[in-house]
Amino acid sequence: MSRHIILSQEAVEAGLWYVLSLRYQDEIDRELKQFPADMIDYWAAKLKINSRMKTELAEVLAEECEVVKTQQAADKELGAEKESYIFPSIDEVWPRIVLAKKRAHDHQETTIPAAVYERLRTQDITSRGVRSSQGMVRWPPTCQTITKRCGGSWNEALRNMGLMTSKRGRSRGSLKFTDEIYLRAGAEFLMHCNEIGKGDTVAYYCQWVARERRAGRIWPSAAAQRQLRGTWNHVMELADQMVKSKSFS
């Protein structure tokens, strides 16, 4: 049976972070043994991970478990039941996502090439007992989906998620905009998010900038904001200060 599911932005981003955790699996597994559940919650809050990501992901994983159940039943009917099937759960997946984001926070060299992402993604899906080539939309999303939803190119998607890319030697920030414009862009974006109840993620900022551009309003890109401020969290901290101070008209 084919499913046509449009993953939320939060679920798409979660997919990248999860597969990234598989690239650093030995390191992540060691930390999982050391970190109690309350420390996972602590780091999720410290890293300002949108709480909607966990909620959206739990729904997606529940659907993925149904896919595994369907595959298991089909295999049993054909007399080809596998020795084991894995049902992905939020309790196992979420801590890996948090620790992957923590690694990116602690180690600026953290990254993942598209080919490695796709290989690890396929291995994870097939380990559940299903085939990644079957005609169903499934999580983690493909690298093509991440590219389309998070930046337009793989490097841009990585950059927008706060990860290192293969491009080097770029100066911090762009000379196209003044510092005031950078600050105002962040503040305008943050107010927009607050008004509609949307998370102020870097990926959503990219979508907002694109819509603003179509309306004739040009703002700095997410990549330029991060190059200037160092981290997306700092961009949003400055935006929050500006909004609270009401220092722009």
C-alpha atoms as an extended CHARMM CRD file, in Angstrom:
* protein
*
       249  EXT
         1         1  MET       CA              0.0000000000        0.0000000000        0.0000000000  PROA      1               0.0000000000
         2         2  SER       CA              1.3320000000        3.4290000000       -0.9200000000  PROA      2               0.0000000000
         3         3  ARG       CA              1.2710000000        6.3450000000        1.5050000000  PROA      3               0.0000000000
         4         4  HSD       CA              1.5160000000        9.9510000000        0.4100000000  PROA      4               0.0000000000
         5         5  ILE       CA              2.5410000000       11.8450000000        3.5070000000  PROA      5               0.0000000000
         6         6  ILE       CA              3.9050000000       15.3530000000        3.4890000000  PROA      6               0.0000000000
         7         7  LEU       CA              6.3360000000       15.5280000000        6.3780000000  PROA      7               0.0000000000
         8         8  SER       CA              6.2710000000       18.6500000000        8.5090000000  PROA      8               0.0000000000
         9         9  GLN       CA              9.3200000000       20.9090000000        8.5060000000  PROA      9               0.0000000000
        10        10  GLU       CA             10.1150000000       19.7480000000       12.0370000000  PROA      10              0.0000000000
        11        11  ALA       CA             10.0130000000       16.0890000000       10.9750000000  PROA      11              0.0000000000
        12        12  VAL       CA             12.2650000000       16.7820000000        7.9890000000  PROA      12              0.0000000000
        13        13  GLU       CA             14.8560000000       18.5260000000       10.1660000000  PROA      13              0.0000000000
        14        14  ALA       CA             14.6140000000       15.7560000000       12.7720000000  PROA      14              0.0000000000
        15        15  GLY       CA             15.4530000000       13.2560000000       10.0430000000  PROA      15              0.0000000000
        16        16  LEU       CA             18.7460000000       14.9550000000        9.2790000000  PROA      16              0.0000000000
        17        17  TRP       CA             19.7270000000       15.1120000000       12.9340000000  PROA      17              0.0000000000
        18        18  TYR       CA             18.8160000000       11.4720000000       13.4800000000  PROA      18              0.0000000000
        19        19  VAL       CA             20.8520000000       10.2040000000       10.5340000000  PROA      19              0.0000000000
        20        20  LEU       CA             23.6960000000       12.4600000000       11.6440000000  PROA      20              0.0000000000
        21        21  SER       CA             23.6370000000       10.6070000000       14.9710000000  PROA      21              0.0000000000
        22        22  LEU       CA             24.1570000000        7.3680000000       13.0300000000  PROA      22              0.0000000000
        23        23  ARG       CA             27.3120000000        8.7720000000       11.4660000000  PROA      23              0.0000000000
        24        24  TYR       CA             28.7250000000        9.3740000000       14.9590000000  PROA      24              0.0000000000
        25        25  GLN       CA             27.0980000000        6.2530000000       16.3430000000  PROA      25              0.0000000000
        26        26  ASP       CA             29.8670000000        5.0470000000       18.6620000000  PROA      26              0.0000000000
        27        27  GLU       CA             30.1910000000        8.4690000000       20.2590000000  PROA      27              0.0000000000
        28        28  ILE       CA             26.4250000000        8.9450000000       20.5630000000  PROA      28              0.0000000000
        29        29  ASP       CA             25.9580000000        5.4610000000       22.0170000000  PROA      29              0.0000000000
        30        30  ARG       CA             28.5540000000        6.1950000000       24.7100000000  PROA      30              0.0000000000
        31        31  GLU       CA             26.7560000000        9.3880000000       25.6640000000  PROA      31              0.0000000000
        32        32  LEU       CA             23.3910000000        7.6120000000       25.7230000000  PROA      32              0.0000000000
        33        33  LYS       CA             24.7430000000        5.3020000000       28.4260000000  PROA      33              0.0000000000
        34        34  GLN       CA             25.8790000000        8.2910000000       30.4930000000  PROA      34              0.0000000000
        35        35  PHE       CA             22.9190000000       10.6390000000       30.0310000000  PROA      35              0.0000000000
        36        36  PRO       CA             19.7840000000       10.0680000000       32.1460000000  PROA      36              0.0000000000
        37        37  ALA       CA             16.4390000000       11.1310000000       30.6850000000  PROA      37              0.0000000000
        38        38  ASP       CA             16.3980000000       14.4380000000       32.5620000000  PROA      38              0.0000000000
        39        39  MET       CA             19.7520000000       15.3920000000       31.0030000000  PROA      39              0.0000000000
        40        40  ILE       CA             18.2890000000       14.8210000000       27.5340000000  PROA      40              0.0000000000
        41        41  ASP       CA             15.4780000000       17.2000000000       28.4750000000  PROA      41              0.0000000000
        42        42  TYR       CA             18.0340000000       19.6650000000       29.8410000000  PROA      42              0.0000000000
        43        43  TRP       CA             20.0240000000       19.7190000000       26.6140000000  PROA      43              0.0000000000
        44        44  ALA       CA             16.8910000000       19.9240000000       24.4880000000  PROA      44              0.0000000000
        45        45  ALA       CA             15.9800000000       23.0710000000       26.4100000000  PROA      45              0.0000000000
        46        46  LYS       CA             19.5120000000       24.4640000000       26.4200000000  PROA      46              0.0000000000
        47        47  LEU       CA             19.8300000000       23.9980000000       22.6630000000  PROA      47              0.0000000000
        48        48  LYS       CA             16.3770000000       25.5720000000       22.2330000000  PROA      48              0.0000000000
        49        49  ILE       CA             15.0160000000       22.6500000000       20.2550000000  PROA      49              0.0000000000
        50        50  ASN       CA             11.4680000000       23.3850000000       19.1730000000  PROA      50              0.0000000000
        51        51  SER       CA              9.1400000000       21.2130000000       21.2870000000  PROA      51              0.0000000000
        52        52  ARG       CA              6.9770000000       20.6970000000       18.2040000000  PROA      52              0.0000000000
        53        53  MET       CA              9.7650000000       18.6510000000       16.6700000000  PROA      53              0.0000000000
        54        54  LYS       CA              9.3240000000       15.9040000000       19.2510000000  PROA      54              0.0000000000
        55        55  THR       CA              5.5320000000       16.0030000000       18.9480000000  PROA      55              0.0000000000
        56        56  GLU       CA              5.5710000000       15.8620000000       15.1510000000  PROA      56              0.0000000000
        57        57  LEU       CA              8.1970000000       13.1330000000       15.1830000000  PROA      57              0.0000000000
        58        58  ALA       CA              6.2060000000       10.9360000000       17.5700000000  PROA      58              0.0000000000
        59        59  GLU       CA              3.2900000000       10.9760000000       15.1040000000  PROA      59              0.0000000000
        60        60  VAL       CA              5.5300000000       10.1240000000       12.1650000000  PROA      60              0.0000000000
        61        61  LEU       CA              7.2050000000        7.2530000000       14.0140000000  PROA      61              0.0000000000
        62        62  ALA       CA              3.8190000000        5.8170000000       14.9470000000  PROA      62              0.0000000000
        63        63  GLU       CA              3.0220000000        5.7070000000       11.2150000000  PROA      63              0.0000000000
        64        64  GLU       CA              6.3800000000        4.0810000000       10.4860000000  PROA      64              0.0000000000
        65        65  CYS       CA              5.5880000000        1.3550000000       13.0320000000  PROA      65              0.0000000000
        66        66  GLU       CA              2.3960000000        0.6280000000       11.0960000000  PROA      66              0.0000000000
        67        67  VAL       CA              4.4840000000        0.2020000000        7.9430000000  PROA      67              0.0000000000
        68        68  VAL       CA              6.6610000000       -2.3610000000        9.7210000000  PROA      68              0.0000000000
        69        69  LYS       CA              3.5720000000       -4.1990000000       11.0050000000  PROA      69              0.0000000000
        70        70  THR       CA              2.1290000000       -4.2970000000        7.4890000000  PROA      70              0.0000000000
        71        71  GLN       CA              5.4070000000       -5.6320000000        6.1010000000  PROA      71              0.0000000000
        72        72  GLN       CA              5.6490000000       -8.2490000000        8.8300000000  PROA      72              0.0000000000
        73        73  ALA       CA              2.1160000000       -9.4740000000        8.1170000000  PROA      73              0.0000000000
        74        74  ALA       CA              2.8130000000       -9.6260000000        4.3810000000  PROA      74              0.0000000000
        75        75  ASP       CA              6.0470000000      -11.5620000000        4.9420000000  PROA      75              0.0000000000
        76        76  LYS       CA              4.2820000000      -14.0070000000        7.2560000000  PROA      76              0.0000000000
        77        77  GLU       CA              1.5670000000      -14.6450000000        4.6950000000  PROA      77              0.0000000000
        78        78  LEU       CA              4.2230000000      -15.4320000000        2.0870000000  PROA      78              0.0000000000
        79        79  GLY       CA              6.1650000000      -17.6440000000        4.4860000000  PROA      79              0.0000000000
        80        80  ALA       CA              9.1020000000      -15.2390000000        4.3390000000  PROA      80              0.0000000000
        81        81  GLU       CA              8.9760000000      -13.7480000000        7.8250000000  PROA      81              0.0000000000
        82        82  LYS       CA             12.3100000000      -12.3060000000        8.9420000000  PROA      82              0.0000000000
        83        83  GLU       CA             14.0330000000      -13.1280000000       12.2090000000  PROA      83              0.0000000000
        84        84  SER       CA             13.3980000000       -9.6710000000       13.6020000000  PROA      84              0.0000000000
        85        85  TYR       CA             11.6180000000       -6.4030000000       12.8770000000  PROA      85              0.0000000000
        86        86  ILE       CA             12.4030000000       -3.0510000000       14.4430000000  PROA      86              0.0000000000
        87        87  PHE       CA              9.6350000000       -0.6540000000       15.4200000000  PROA      87              0.0000000000
        88        88  PRO       CA             11.1060000000        2.8680000000       15.7380000000  PROA      88              0.0000000000
        89        89  SER       CA             10.0370000000        4.6330000000       18.9310000000  PROA      89              0.0000000000
        90        90  ILE       CA             10.2830000000        8.2340000000       20.0640000000  PROA      90              0.0000000000
        91        91  ASP       CA             11.9630000000        7.1230000000       23.3090000000  PROA      91              0.0000000000
        92        92  GLU       CA             14.8860000000        5.6840000000       21.3240000000  PROA      92              0.0000000000
        93        93  VAL       CA             15.0610000000        8.1890000000       18.4870000000  PROA      93              0.0000000000
        94        94  TRP       CA             14.6090000000       11.4940000000       20.3360000000  PROA      94              0.0000000000
        95        95  PRO       CA             17.6790000000       11.2130000000       22.6110000000  PROA      95              0.0000000000
        96        96  ARG       CA             19.8430000000       10.5530000000       19.5380000000  PROA      96              0.0000000000
        97        97  ILE       CA             18.5480000000       13.6980000000       17.8700000000  PROA      97              0.0000000000
        98        98  VAL       CA             19.2580000000       15.8020000000       20.9620000000  PROA      98              0.0000000000
        99        99  LEU       CA             22.7750000000       14.3940000000       21.3000000000  PROA      99              0.0000000000
       100       100  ALA       CA             23.4650000000       14.9190000000       17.5950000000  PROA      100             0.0000000000
       101       101  LYS       CA             22.5230000000       18.5820000000       17.9940000000  PROA      101             0.0000000000
       102       102  LYS       CA             24.6940000000       18.7460000000       21.1070000000  PROA      102             0.0000000000
       103       103  ARG       CA             27.6220000000       17.3600000000       19.1240000000  PROA      103             0.0000000000
       104       104  ALA       CA             27.1440000000       19.9890000000       16.4340000000  PROA      104             0.0000000000
       105       105  HSD       CA             27.0470000000       22.6140000000       19.1900000000  PROA      105             0.0000000000
       106       106  ASP       CA             30.2740000000       21.3320000000       20.7790000000  PROA      106             0.0000000000
       107       107  HSD       CA             32.1720000000       20.4060000000       17.5980000000  PROA      107             0.0000000000
       108       108  GLN       CA             32.0180000000       22.8530000000       14.7050000000  PROA      108             0.0000000000
       109       109  GLU       CA             33.4400000000       20.2730000000       12.2840000000  PROA      109             0.0000000000
       110       110  THR       CA             30.2800000000       18.1480000000       12.5750000000  PROA      110             0.0000000000
       111       111  THR       CA             28.8390000000       17.4050000000        9.1250000000  PROA      111             0.0000000000
       112       112  ILE       CA             27.5510000000       14.6600000000        6.8230000000  PROA      112             0.0000000000
       113       113  PRO       CA             27.9410000000       14.3130000000        3.0230000000  PROA      113             0.0000000000
       114       114  ALA       CA             24.7580000000       13.6100000000        1.0510000000  PROA      114             0.0000000000
       115       115  ALA       CA             26.0200000000       10.1920000000       -0.0760000000  PROA      115             0.0000000000
       116       116  VAL       CA             26.7870000000        9.1560000000        3.5110000000  PROA      116             0.0000000000
       117       117  TYR       CA             23.3950000000       10.4490000000        4.6570000000  PROA      117             0.0000000000
       118       118  GLU       CA             21.5620000000        8.4080000000        2.0290000000  PROA      118             0.0000000000
       119       119  ARG       CA             23.5770000000        5.2540000000        2.7820000000  PROA      119             0.0000000000
       120       120  LEU       CA             22.9040000000        5.4670000000        6.5340000000  PROA      120             0.0000000000
       121       121  ARG       CA             19.2550000000        6.3430000000        5.9450000000  PROA      121             0.0000000000
       122       122  THR       CA             18.7670000000        3.2760000000        3.7350000000  PROA      122             0.0000000000
       123       123  GLN       CA             20.5310000000        1.0210000000        6.2550000000  PROA      123             0.0000000000
       124       124  ASP       CA             18.3150000000        2.2910000000        9.0650000000  PROA      124             0.0000000000
       125       125  ILE       CA             15.1080000000        1.7470000000        7.1100000000  PROA      125             0.0000000000
       126       126  THR       CA             16.0370000000       -1.7470000000        5.9070000000  PROA      126             0.0000000000
       127       127  SER       CA             17.1090000000       -2.7400000000        9.4320000000  PROA      127             0.0000000000
       128       128  ARG       CA             13.4440000000       -2.4290000000       10.4260000000  PROA      128             0.0000000000
       129       129  GLY       CA             12.6100000000       -5.2700000000        8.0630000000  PROA      129             0.0000000000
       130       130  VAL       CA             11.2020000000       -3.1480000000        5.2320000000  PROA      130             0.0000000000
       131       131  ARG       CA             12.6740000000       -2.0540000000        1.9190000000  PROA      131             0.0000000000
       132       132  SER       CA             13.5520000000        1.5800000000        1.3150000000  PROA      132             0.0000000000
       133       133  SER       CA             12.6680000000        1.2340000000       -2.3620000000  PROA      133             0.0000000000
       134       134  GLN       CA              9.0020000000        0.4730000000       -1.6980000000  PROA      134             0.0000000000
       135       135  GLY       CA              6.5900000000        3.1770000000       -2.8870000000  PROA      135             0.0000000000
       136       136  MET       CA              5.8830000000        4.7670000000        0.4640000000  PROA      136             0.0000000000
       137       137  VAL       CA              6.9380000000        8.1110000000        1.8690000000  PROA      137             0.0000000000
       138       138  ARG       CA              8.9330000000        7.2800000000        4.9040000000  PROA      138             0.0000000000
       139       139  TRP       CA             11.1040000000        8.7760000000        7.6570000000  PROA      139             0.0000000000
       140       140  PRO       CA             13.9610000000        9.6870000000        7.6820000000  PROA      140             0.0000000000
       141       141  PRO       CA             13.3610000000       11.7100000000        4.5050000000  PROA      141             0.0000000000
       142       142  THR       CA             15.6210000000       11.3960000000        1.4580000000  PROA      142             0.0000000000
       143       143  CYS       CA             18.5050000000       13.7960000000        0.9710000000  PROA      143             0.0000000000
       144       144  GLN       CA             16.5370000000       15.2350000000       -1.9640000000  PROA      144             0.0000000000
       145       145  THR       CA             13.6830000000       16.1370000000        0.3920000000  PROA      145             0.0000000000
       146       146  ILE       CA             16.0690000000       17.7700000000        2.8470000000  PROA      146             0.0000000000
       147       147  THR       CA             17.7350000000       19.6980000000        0.0270000000  PROA      147             0.0000000000
       148       148  LYS       CA             14.3780000000       20.9600000000       -1.2410000000  PROA      148             0.0000000000
       149       149  ARG       CA             12.9270000000       21.8470000000        2.1600000000  PROA      149             0.0000000000
       150       150  CYS       CA             15.9930000000       23.2080000000        3.9330000000  PROA      150             0.0000000000
       151       151  GLY       CA             18.0290000000       25.2450000000        1.4870000000  PROA      151             0.0000000000
       152       152  GLY       CA             17.9760000000       24.3450000000       -2.2010000000  PROA      152             0.0000000000
       153       153  SER       CA             21.3310000000       22.5370000000       -2.1500000000  PROA      153             0.0000000000
       154       154  TRP       CA             22.8610000000       20.0330000000        0.2390000000  PROA      154             0.0000000000
       155       155  ASN       CA             25.5460000000       22.4480000000        1.4100000000  PROA      155             0.0000000000
       156       156  GLU       CA             23.0040000000       25.1920000000        1.9670000000  PROA      156             0.0000000000
       157       157  ALA       CA             20.7810000000       22.8050000000        3.9020000000  PROA      157             0.0000000000
       158       158  LEU       CA             23.7010000000       21.8280000000        6.1310000000  PROA      158             0.0000000000
       159       159  ARG       CA             24.6280000000       25.4550000000        6.6280000000  PROA      159             0.0000000000
       160       160  ASN       CA             21.0600000000       26.3910000000        7.5240000000  PROA      160             0.0000000000
       161       161  MET       CA             20.9800000000       23.6000000000       10.0930000000  PROA      161             0.0000000000
       162       162  GLY       CA             24.1930000000       24.8610000000       11.6790000000  PROA      162             0.0000000000
       163       163  LEU       CA             26.4950000000       22.1830000000       10.2570000000  PROA      163             0.0000000000
       164       164  MET       CA             29.8250000000       22.4870000000        8.4800000000  PROA      164             0.0000000000
       165       165  THR       CA             29.8450000000       22.3220000000        4.6850000000  PROA      165             0.0000000000
       166       166  SER       CA             32.5570000000       21.5160000000        2.1830000000  PROA      166             0.0000000000
       167       167  LYS       CA             32.8980000000       25.1790000000        1.2600000000  PROA      167             0.0000000000
       168       168  ARG       CA             35.6900000000       27.0470000000        3.0330000000  PROA      168             0.0000000000
       169       169  GLY       CA             37.1520000000       30.4930000000        3.1920000000  PROA      169             0.0000000000
       170       170  ARG       CA             33.9690000000       32.5490000000        3.2690000000  PROA      170             0.0000000000
       171       171  SER       CA             34.1300000000       35.7840000000        5.2630000000  PROA      171             0.0000000000
       172       172  ARG       CA             31.8210000000       36.2110000000        8.2140000000  PROA      172             0.0000000000
       173       173  GLY       CA             28.7550000000       38.0420000000        7.0280000000  PROA      173             0.0000000000
       174       174  SER       CA             27.9580000000       39.8580000000        3.8350000000  PROA      174             0.0000000000
       175       175  LEU       CA             28.6670000000       43.4320000000        2.8350000000  PROA      175             0.0000000000
       176       176  LYS       CA             25.2970000000       43.6570000000        1.0870000000  PROA      176             0.0000000000
       177       177  PHE       CA             23.3770000000       44.6470000000        4.2370000000  PROA      177             0.0000000000
       178       178  THR       CA             24.0730000000       46.8810000000        7.2100000000  PROA      178             0.0000000000
       179       179  ASP       CA             24.1310000000       45.4920000000       10.7460000000  PROA      179             0.0000000000
       180       180  GLU       CA             20.8200000000       47.2370000000       11.3760000000  PROA      180             0.0000000000
       181       181  ILE       CA             19.2020000000       45.3040000000        8.5130000000  PROA      181             0.0000000000
       182       182  TYR       CA             20.4990000000       42.0090000000        9.9120000000  PROA      182             0.0000000000
       183       183  LEU       CA             18.9810000000       42.8370000000       13.2880000000  PROA      183             0.0000000000
       184       184  ARG       CA             15.7010000000       44.0270000000       11.8030000000  PROA      184             0.0000000000
       185       185  ALA       CA             15.3860000000       40.8850000000        9.6750000000  PROA      185             0.0000000000
       186       186  GLY       CA             15.7200000000       38.7160000000       12.7520000000  PROA      186             0.0000000000
       187       187  ALA       CA             13.2240000000       40.8180000000       14.6800000000  PROA      187             0.0000000000
       188       188  GLU       CA             10.6680000000       40.8780000000       11.8560000000  PROA      188             0.0000000000
       189       189  PHE       CA             10.9990000000       37.1280000000       11.4700000000  PROA      189             0.0000000000
       190       190  LEU       CA             10.6430000000       36.5000000000       15.1970000000  PROA      190             0.0000000000
       191       191  MET       CA              7.5140000000       38.6660000000       15.4170000000  PROA      191             0.0000000000
       192       192  HSD       CA              6.0740000000       36.7910000000       12.4380000000  PROA      192             0.0000000000
       193       193  CYS       CA              6.7310000000       33.4530000000       14.1770000000  PROA      193             0.0000000000
       194       194  ASN       CA              5.1550000000       34.6960000000       17.3940000000  PROA      194             0.0000000000
       195       195  GLU       CA              2.0640000000       35.8880000000       15.5440000000  PROA      195             0.0000000000
       196       196  ILE       CA              1.3850000000       32.5570000000       13.8210000000  PROA      196             0.0000000000
       197       197  GLY       CA              2.7500000000       30.2540000000       16.5250000000  PROA      197             0.0000000000
       198       198  LYS       CA              5.5690000000       28.9200000000       14.3590000000  PROA      198             0.0000000000
       199       199  GLY       CA              9.0010000000       27.8520000000       15.6190000000  PROA      199             0.0000000000
       200       200  ASP       CA             11.8200000000       30.2960000000       14.8290000000  PROA      200             0.0000000000
       201       201  THR       CA             14.0030000000       27.6720000000       13.1530000000  PROA      201             0.0000000000
       202       202  VAL       CA             16.6720000000       28.4710000000       10.6180000000  PROA      202             0.0000000000
       203       203  ALA       CA             14.8920000000       26.3540000000        8.0060000000  PROA      203             0.0000000000
       204       204  TYR       CA             11.6550000000       28.2930000000        8.4710000000  PROA      204             0.0000000000
       205       205  TYR       CA             13.6120000000       31.5620000000        8.2510000000  PROA      205             0.0000000000
       206       206  CYS       CA             14.7350000000       30.4450000000        4.7660000000  PROA      206             0.0000000000
       207       207  GLN       CA             11.1050000000       29.9740000000        3.7510000000  PROA      207             0.0000000000
       208       208  TRP       CA             10.1580000000       33.3430000000        5.2390000000  PROA      208             0.0000000000
       209       209  VAL       CA             12.9850000000       35.1400000000        3.3970000000  PROA      209             0.0000000000
       210       210  ALA       CA             11.8540000000       33.5540000000        0.1210000000  PROA      210             0.0000000000
       211       211  ARG       CA              8.2490000000       34.6990000000        0.6380000000  PROA      211             0.0000000000
       212       212  GLU       CA              9.3960000000       38.1770000000        1.5990000000  PROA      212             0.0000000000
       213       213  ARG       CA             11.5500000000       38.3460000000       -1.5310000000  PROA      213             0.0000000000
       214       214  ARG       CA              8.5450000000       37.5000000000       -3.7100000000  PROA      214             0.0000000000
       215       215  ALA       CA              6.7140000000       40.3660000000       -2.0140000000  PROA      215             0.0000000000
       216       216  GLY       CA              9.5880000000       42.7260000000       -2.8240000000  PROA      216             0.0000000000
       217       217  ARG       CA             11.1880000000       42.7750000000        0.6290000000  PROA      217             0.0000000000
       218       218  ILE       CA             14.8200000000       41.6300000000        0.6000000000  PROA      218             0.0000000000
       219       219  TRP       CA             16.4660000000       40.3260000000        3.7790000000  PROA      219             0.0000000000
       220       220  PRO       CA             19.8220000000       38.6570000000        4.5430000000  PROA      220             0.0000000000
       221       221  SER       CA             19.9180000000       34.8990000000        4.0360000000  PROA      221             0.0000000000
       222       222  ALA       CA             20.1140000000       32.4780000000        6.9460000000  PROA      222             0.0000000000
       223       223  ALA       CA             23.6680000000       31.6160000000        5.9190000000  PROA      223             0.0000000000
       224       224  ALA       CA             24.6910000000       35.2830000000        6.0130000000  PROA      224             0.0000000000
       225       225  GLN       CA             23.0480000000       35.7150000000        9.4280000000  PROA      225             0.0000000000
       226       226  ARG       CA             24.9540000000       32.7440000000       10.8320000000  PROA      226             0.0000000000
       227       227  GLN       CA             28.2340000000       33.8490000000        9.2750000000  PROA      227             0.0000000000
       228       228  LEU       CA             27.8540000000       37.2260000000       10.9490000000  PROA      228             0.0000000000
       229       229  ARG       CA             26.6790000000       36.0510000000       14.3900000000  PROA      229             0.0000000000
       230       230  GLY       CA             28.3010000000       32.6380000000       14.6530000000  PROA      230             0.0000000000
       231       231  THR       CA             25.1990000000       30.6260000000       15.6000000000  PROA      231             0.0000000000
       232       232  TRP       CA             21.4930000000       30.7620000000       14.8350000000  PROA      232             0.0000000000
       233       233  ASN       CA             20.7350000000       30.8640000000       18.5440000000  PROA      233             0.0000000000
       234       234  HSD       CA             22.6820000000       34.1230000000       18.7800000000  PROA      234             0.0000000000
       235       235  VAL       CA             20.7620000000       35.5400000000       15.8130000000  PROA      235             0.0000000000
       236       236  MET       CA             17.4920000000       34.8360000000       17.5970000000  PROA      236             0.0000000000
       237       237  GLU       CA             18.7610000000       36.0920000000       20.9490000000  PROA      237             0.0000000000
       238       238  LEU       CA             19.5720000000       39.4670000000       19.3820000000  PROA      238             0.0000000000
       239       239  ALA       CA             16.2140000000       39.4730000000       17.6050000000  PROA      239             0.0000000000
       240       240  ASP       CA             14.4240000000       38.7800000000       20.8750000000  PROA      240             0.0000000000
       241       241  GLN       CA             16.2820000000       41.6410000000       22.5780000000  PROA      241             0.0000000000
       242       242  MET       CA             15.3250000000       43.9770000000       19.7440000000  PROA      242             0.0000000000
       243       243  VAL       CA             11.6670000000       42.9920000000       19.8420000000  PROA      243             0.0000000000
       244       244  LYS       CA             11.4800000000       43.3790000000       23.6300000000  PROA      244             0.0000000000
       245       245  SER       CA             13.2000000000       46.7630000000       23.5330000000  PROA      245             0.0000000000
       246       246  LYS       CA             10.9440000000       47.9050000000       20.6720000000  PROA      246             0.0000000000
       247       247  SER       CA             14.0140000000       49.6420000000       19.2570000000  PROA      247             0.0000000000
       248       248  PHE       CA             12.7660000000       49.7050000000       15.6810000000  PROA      248             0.0000000000
       249       249  SER       CA              9.7160000000       51.1290000000       13.9860000000  PROA      249             0.0000000000
